[in-house]
Amino acid sequence: MKKNAIIKTAAATILCAMLFSCGNANSAKIKQDKQFQKELETLLQASNASDENLRYAIINKISAKWLADQKYDDLILYLTDHVERNPNDKYNAYWLLMTAYAYVQLRQERVAEYYFERIIKNYPDLKVKDQSVHFLCLERLIQISTNHENRIQYFNTLINRFPSNVSITEMYVRLAREYEQIGEWTRALKTYTLFLEQPDASSIQITDMHDIYNYARNLIDFNNSPKNWTFKTLEGLTNAVKEAIVRYQPRKLDEYRSKVNFFTVSWRQDDSIPTGSVDFSMRNYMHGNRITITEELIPGPTINEAYLKSKGWTLAVPTWYFYFRKVNYPANPDIHGTWEWAGIYIGEMM
């Protein structure tokens, strides 16, 4: 019988024994495991480079056993030593993937990140059990990396190299968020636009991003607007609105209100769903009525929000609260931090 055939037969026998044998006592099992490992190591040395698939099966079985037994330090030493001694092993990307995974289990994420990146940068992609090693690395990197520039690179790589493996819609919005984090507003806005163009953008549910569609839509709409209704201070906005009400100047009020996603809702409605129409005009609600306003503003839930209470409007519920908020638009420092009249809450405050 030829040498390779003998080795393969022995390997198959040992692998089957490892899968199906079980010891009655824990000490016996440990002894048995060590014996199997020793025999596998002997086979590995005997196989040399004659059968690549056999070598892979033996190394993988040894590694899987250490993973199952949570012997992560032993696994790391074994695999890194193997990669160093066998630079031409076509499975080195996979062995380093297992190494990185072991570091994750040891909660040494920064070291794991080094190995995941090393695989992507220095080793050709490899499919193991029909899964791309590079894709698995990118998935893990996104989970553990805290560096925004690196995460941007990972998301872009996923979009460009593995579009069928991911939700492109989710990738665009996550990428846009990363651009926001580093102040790359031009790229953030462009990427949010790509997100909004996806057919499932309005319906996608992302666990850690509440109402992301409306957030992106409002941001893009605001970016494309003239933004000429904002005031530098809350006091300036408040005084202008009060004067327009006292002087019965509906055109002035229409000029002052936000032209992007301005809402009119009751306190029980969701203000993320705009209800004001394009033809909304204050003239329709104040003509011929005696409108009164309170002198002091009512503080909002944050320091960036405030309400102005008023009464006398032409509706079944004549009490309105004008909602003022600070503009959050870091893309333009001249606009960011100014104030806008963003909507109206109808009825008594809850």
C-alpha positions as semicolon CSV with decimal commas, in nm:
position;residue;x (nm);y (nm);z (nm)
1;M;0,000;0,000;0,000
2;K;0,136;0,339;-0,088
3;K;0,250;0,579;0,189
4;N;-0,028;0,838;0,127
5;A;-0,296;0,568;0,134
6;I;-0,166;0,435;0,465
7;I;-0,164;0,786;0,612
8;K;-0,515;0,858;0,489
9;T;-0,648;0,530;0,632
10;A;-0,488;0,598;0,970
11;A;-0,615;0,955;0,974
12;A;-0,968;0,846;0,893
13;T;-0,959;0,588;1,172
14;I;-0,838;0,843;1,428
15;L;-1,081;1,112;1,319
16;C;-1,372;0,871;1,347
17;A;-1,256;0,762;1,689
18;M;-1,244;1,126;1,802
19;L;-1,595;1,185;1,679
20;F;-1,766;0,878;1,819
21;S;-1,568;0,755;2,120
22;C;-1,657;0,867;2,470
23;G;-1,484;0,799;2,802
24;N;-1,666;0,708;3,120
25;A;-1,428;0,903;3,339
26;N;-1,304;1,257;3,287
27;S;-0,941;1,162;3,347
28;A;-0,968;0,883;3,094
29;K;-1,111;1,125;2,839
30;I;-0,825;1,371;2,892
31;K;-0,572;1,092;2,850
32;Q;-0,753;0,971;2,539
33;D;-0,762;1,322;2,391
34;K;-0,390;1,364;2,443
35;Q;-0,322;1,029;2,281
36;F;-0,540;1,115;1,979
37;Q;-0,370;1,452;1,945
38;K;-0,028;1,291;1,960
39;E;-0,125;1,044;1,690
40;L;-0,265;1,322;1,474
41;E;0,058;1,519;1,515
42;T;0,253;1,212;1,408
43;L;0,034;1,176;1,102
44;L;0,077;1,546;1,025
45;Q;0,455;1,515;1,032
46;A;0,444;1,201;0,823
47;S;0,215;1,355;0,564
48;N;0,461;1,641;0,508
49;A;0,345;1,829;0,199
50;S;0,231;1,525;0,005
51;D;-0,143;1,571;0,060
52;E;-0,270;1,926;0,120
53;N;-0,627;1,819;0,197
54;L;-0,514;1,565;0,452
55;R;-0,293;1,821;0,624
56;Y;-0,585;2,062;0,636
57;A;-0,813;1,797;0,788
58;I;-0,560;1,708;1,059
59;I;-0,477;2,070;1,155
60;N;-0,843;2,164;1,151
61;K;-0,933;1,869;1,374
62;I;-0,661;1,959;1,625
63;S;-0,770;2,325;1,622
64;A;-1,138;2,242;1,654
65;K;-1,064;2,022;1,954
66;W;-0,875;2,306;2,127
67;L;-1,157;2,546;2,050
68;A;-1,414;2,306;2,191
69;D;-1,204;2,264;2,506
70;Q;-1,152;2,644;2,525
71;K;-0,775;2,601;2,521
72;Y;-0,732;2,930;2,339
73;D;-0,371;2,998;2,438
74;D;-0,261;2,657;2,313
75;L;-0,453;2,709;1,991
76;I;-0,295;3,050;1,931
77;L;0,058;2,919;1,985
78;Y;-0,004;2,618;1,764
79;L;-0,157;2,804;1,469
80;T;0,075;3,106;1,469
81;D;0,374;2,871;1,481
82;H;0,233;2,670;1,193
83;V;0,174;2,981;0,979
84;E;0,526;3,107;1,047
85;R;0,683;2,772;0,957
86;N;0,461;2,715;0,654
87;P;0,425;3,049;0,470
88;N;0,301;2,876;0,154
89;D;0,014;2,690;0,316
90;K;-0,290;2,801;0,118
91;Y;-0,505;2,772;0,432
92;N;-0,304;3,022;0,635
93;A;-0,582;3,281;0,610
94;Y;-0,813;3,031;0,777
95;W;-0,564;2,943;1,050
96;L;-0,519;3,311;1,130
97;L;-0,897;3,353;1,131
98;M;-0,917;3,087;1,402
99;T;-0,633;3,266;1,584
100;A;-0,823;3,594;1,575
101;Y;-1,138;3,418;1,696
102;A;-0,943;3,276;1,990
103;Y;-0,831;3,627;2,085
104;V;-1,195;3,741;2,071
105;Q;-1,284;3,464;2,315
106;L;-1,001;3,584;2,540
107;R;-1,154;3,936;2,516
108;Q;-0,840;4,073;2,358
109;E;-1,027;4,253;2,081
110;R;-0,742;4,481;1,978
111;V;-0,514;4,183;1,911
112;A;-0,797;4,008;1,728
113;E;-0,847;4,319;1,517
114;Y;-0,480;4,307;1,416
115;Y;-0,516;3,949;1,291
116;F;-0,845;4,011;1,107
117;E;-0,685;4,305;0,926
118;R;-0,368;4,109;0,857
119;I;-0,572;3,841;0,681
120;I;-0,751;4,093;0,456
121;K;-0,436;4,287;0,369
122;N;-0,183;4,006;0,328
123;Y;-0,367;3,690;0,226
124;P;-0,584;3,607;-0,075
125;D;-0,945;3,531;0,006
126;L;-1,032;3,172;0,079
127;K;-1,361;2,987;0,098
128;V;-1,404;2,741;0,383
129;K;-1,735;2,557;0,404
130;D;-1,864;2,793;0,130
131;Q;-1,788;3,101;0,340
132;S;-1,544;3,376;0,243
133;V;-1,273;3,422;0,505
134;H;-1,241;3,792;0,414
135;F;-1,615;3,841;0,460
136;L;-1,605;3,675;0,802
137;C;-1,314;3,902;0,899
138;L;-1,501;4,214;0,792
139;E;-1,809;4,110;0,988
140;R;-1,601;4,065;1,302
141;L;-1,408;4,386;1,248
142;I;-1,729;4,588;1,232
143;Q;-1,838;4,429;1,560
144;I;-1,518;4,501;1,755
145;S;-1,355;4,806;1,595
146;T;-1,401;5,145;1,761
147;N;-1,200;5,344;1,504
148;H;-1,435;5,535;1,273
149;E;-1,187;5,562;0,984
150;N;-1,133;5,187;0,994
151;R;-1,504;5,116;1,015
152;I;-1,560;5,335;0,709
153;Q;-1,311;5,121;0,521
154;Y;-1,481;4,800;0,634
155;F;-1,829;4,915;0,528
156;N;-1,702;5,033;0,190
157;T;-1,529;4,700;0,136
158;L;-1,845;4,508;0,221
159;I;-2,048;4,721;-0,019
160;N;-1,798;4,688;-0,305
161;R;-1,684;4,328;-0,262
162;F;-1,978;4,148;-0,103
163;P;-2,298;4,325;-0,212
164;S;-2,495;3,999;-0,225
165;N;-2,391;3,900;0,129
166;V;-2,523;4,210;0,306
167;S;-2,813;4,452;0,311
168;I;-2,681;4,737;0,096
169;T;-2,950;4,962;0,242
170;E;-2,826;4,903;0,597
171;M;-2,463;4,932;0,489
172;Y;-2,524;5,277;0,337
173;V;-2,691;5,414;0,649
174;R;-2,424;5,272;0,880
175;L;-2,153;5,412;0,655
176;A;-2,323;5,753;0,658
177;R;-2,328;5,746;1,038
178;E;-1,953;5,677;1,043
179;Y;-1,891;5,976;0,814
180;E;-2,098;6,188;1,054
181;Q;-1,881;6,078;1,345
182;I;-1,565;6,216;1,185
183;G;-1,727;6,530;1,044
184;E;-1,716;6,420;0,678
185;W;-2,049;6,584;0,606
186;T;-2,024;6,595;0,228
187;R;-1,972;6,220;0,216
188;A;-2,230;6,162;0,487
189;L;-2,497;6,350;0,293
190;K;-2,407;6,171;-0,031
191;T;-2,429;5,834;0,144
192;Y;-2,762;5,920;0,309
193;T;-2,889;6,008;-0,038
194;L;-2,781;5,663;-0,162
195;F;-2,961;5,510;0,136
196;L;-3,284;5,696;0,057
197;E;-3,267;5,578;-0,305
198;Q;-3,287;5,212;-0,201
199;P;-3,630;5,054;-0,257
200;D;-3,656;4,929;0,103
201;A;-3,523;5,245;0,273
202;S;-3,862;5,349;0,411
203;S;-3,942;5,005;0,552
204;I;-3,608;4,881;0,683
205;Q;-3,590;4,819;1,057
206;I;-3,249;4,858;1,220
207;T;-3,240;4,771;1,589
208;D;-3,005;5,044;1,709
209;M;-3,129;5,315;1,471
210;H;-3,481;5,430;1,555
211;D;-3,672;5,605;1,274
212;I;-3,357;5,627;1,061
213;Y;-3,553;5,684;0,739
214;N;-3,715;6,006;0,866
215;Y;-3,385;6,118;1,015
216;A;-3,208;6,078;0,679
217;R;-3,495;6,228;0,482
218;N;-3,516;6,534;0,708
219;L;-3,141;6,583;0,691
220;I;-3,130;6,567;0,312
221;D;-3,439;6,785;0,270
222;F;-3,290;7,044;0,505
223;N;-2,959;7,031;0,320
224;N;-3,135;7,099;-0,011
225;S;-3,345;7,386;0,129
226;P;-3,256;7,760;0,139
227;K;-3,254;7,753;0,524
228;N;-3,359;8,119;0,529
229;W;-3,611;8,088;0,813
230;T;-3,363;8,028;1,095
231;F;-3,278;8,281;1,368
232;K;-2,944;8,320;1,538
233;T;-3,103;8,317;1,886
234;L;-3,413;8,178;2,052
235;E;-3,494;8,528;2,174
236;G;-3,484;8,664;1,820
237;L;-3,715;8,391;1,693
238;T;-3,956;8,432;1,985
239;N;-3,980;8,810;1,951
240;A;-4,038;8,788;1,575
241;V;-4,317;8,531;1,612
242;K;-4,481;8,723;1,896
243;E;-4,477;9,048;1,702
244;A;-4,629;8,881;1,395
245;I;-4,910;8,739;1,609
246;V;-4,979;9,065;1,793
247;R;-4,982;9,260;1,465
248;Y;-5,189;8,990;1,290
249;Q;-4,930;8,932;1,017
250;P;-4,993;8,580;0,884
251;R;-4,751;8,628;0,596
252;K;-4,471;8,700;0,841
253;L;-4,559;8,387;1,037
254;D;-4,551;8,183;0,717
255;E;-4,204;8,322;0,648
256;Y;-4,079;8,229;0,994
257;R;-4,193;7,867;1,005
258;S;-3,966;7,590;0,883
259;K;-4,015;7,496;0,518
260;V;-3,885;7,142;0,574
261;N;-4,103;6,887;0,754
262;F;-4,301;7,145;0,949
263;F;-4,562;6,956;1,154
264;T;-4,900;7,028;1,311
265;V;-5,001;6,750;1,548
266;S;-5,190;6,692;1,868
267;W;-4,991;6,593;2,175
268;R;-5,096;6,232;2,122
269;Q;-4,970;6,216;1,765
270;D;-4,621;6,132;1,643
271;D;-4,445;6,449;1,530
272;S;-4,211;6,241;1,313
273;I;-4,503;6,210;1,068
274;P;-4,559;6,556;0,917
275;T;-4,922;6,656;0,879
276;G;-4,893;7,014;0,758
277;S;-4,972;7,055;0,390
278;V;-4,771;7,245;0,131
279;D;-5,044;7,511;0,120
280;F;-5,053;7,553;0,499
281;S;-5,102;7,921;0,585
282;M;-5,156;8,092;0,920
283;R;-5,405;8,323;0,751
284;N;-5,660;8,042;0,751
285;Y;-5,653;8,016;1,129
286;M;-5,610;8,364;1,271
287;H;-5,828;8,595;1,060
288;G;-6,092;8,771;1,272
289;N;-5,988;8,601;1,598
290;R;-5,840;8,742;1,914
291;I;-5,509;8,558;1,953
292;T;-5,336;8,569;2,291
293;I;-4,987;8,451;2,381
294;T;-4,806;8,389;2,707
295;E;-4,518;8,615;2,800
296;E;-4,273;8,344;2,902
297;L;-4,156;8,045;2,701
298;I;-4,214;7,698;2,837
299;P;-3,891;7,495;2,858
300;G;-3,878;7,187;2,640
301;P;-3,754;6,839;2,734
302;T;-3,398;6,952;2,651
303;I;-3,217;7,286;2,656
304;N;-3,242;7,288;2,277
305;E;-3,624;7,302;2,273
306;A;-3,894;7,545;2,390
307;Y;-4,267;7,609;2,355
308;L;-4,472;7,926;2,313
309;K;-4,833;7,888;2,429
310;S;-5,110;8,069;2,239
311;K;-5,492;8,070;2,232
312;G;-5,773;8,184;2,002
313;W;-5,705;7,997;1,680
314;T;-5,983;7,896;1,442
315;L;-6,009;7,527;1,522
316;A;-6,222;7,307;1,745
317;V;-5,920;7,313;1,978
318;P;-5,803;7,676;1,989
319;T;-5,494;7,623;2,208
320;W;-5,167;7,590;2,019
321;Y;-4,810;7,548;2,136
322;F;-4,547;7,673;1,892
323;Y;-4,248;7,439;1,904
324;F;-3,903;7,600;1,873
325;R;-3,581;7,400;1,850
326;K;-3,215;7,449;1,789
327;V;-3,099;7,343;1,443
328;N;-2,869;7,041;1,437
329;Y;-2,676;7,079;1,112
330;P;-2,298;7,053;1,161
331;A;-2,249;7,047;0,784
332;N;-2,279;7,428;0,787
333;P;-2,139;7,610;1,094
334;D;-2,335;7,923;1,000
335;I;-2,663;7,735;1,033
336;H;-2,574;7,485;1,302
337;G;-2,698;7,602;1,642
338;T;-2,946;7,856;1,507
339;W;-3,316;7,832;1,599
340;E;-3,622;7,738;1,396
341;W;-3,996;7,720;1,444
342;A;-4,038;7,352;1,362
343;G;-4,405;7,280;1,433
344;I;-4,726;7,324;1,629
345;Y;-4,876;7,107;1,901
346;I;-5,253;7,144;1,919
347;G;-5,444;7,123;2,248
348;E;-5,341;7,146;2,611
349;M;-4,996;7,017;2,692
350;M;-4,995;6,663;2,826
